C-alpha cells in the first residue's frame, strides 16, 4: 500500500516539475537563450570547464546559475571574470529542480541573446532525473574518476546530449581504459558527441563551444519556424505539446 502511495507521489512531483520546466524552456527560448544543464560529480572541473567554454564562445553572451549545497566560491570566481553569475544554494538538496530555476530566472536580465549555463549540484544520480528547463544536458566526466562510470551511473550517461571527458592531460599517469569507457557510453547513448578536454591546457574547448553555437542556432531556427505557424492561433500554448526538447 505504502509503495503505491510513494510511487504516485513521485509521479506527481515529476509532473509538476516538468510542467514548470517546460514554461521556463518556452520563456528562455523566446528570449533567444540556449539553456545547458551542466552535470557531473564533485571535483570533475565543472566551473573550470565553464570558464574554458566561455573563453571560446563567439556571438553569444554567457550567463551562469551556480548550484551548490553551500558556499558561493564558484560564483565569486566567475563574477570576478565579468560573467553574469547567480547563486542558488540548496542547503542539503542533492539536485536543482525546475521551481528553483524558474524563480532564479525571474531575477536575471537577459539583455543579449546567449547561453545560460546551469551548473548543477555535484552528483551523478539525482540531477539526471529532474528536468530544469534546459535545451541540453552536458555531462562532465573525468579520466581520474575511472573508466567504469558509464556502467555505474547509467542514467546520467544515457540522458546526456554532450559528454566532456575532462583532465585528459593526466592520461599518462592513470590506468584509464578508454575503449572500456567508450563501450559503456555507446551501449547507453549511440549518438552523443564525446569531447576530450583538459581544463588545465584548454585542449578541446574550441570544439565544445562550436558545438554549442551550432545547437543554439538550430534551436533558434526551429523555434522561429514553429512560432511562424503558431502566431495564427493567437499564441495559445498547449504545454503538453508545444516544445518537447528531449
Secondary structure, 3 states (H helix, E strand, C coil): CHHHHHHHHHHHHHHHHHHHHHHHHHHHHHCCEEEEEEEECCCCCHHHHHHHHHHHCCCCEEEEEEEECCCCHHHHHHHCCCCEEEEEECCCCCCCCHHHHHHHHCCCCCCCCEEEEEECCCECCHHHHCCCCCCEEEEEEEHHHCCCHHHHCHHHHHHCCEEEEECHHHHHHCCCCHHHHHHHHHHHCCCCEEEECCCCCCCCHHHHHHHHHHHHHHHHHHHHHHHHHHHHHCCCCCCCCCCCCC
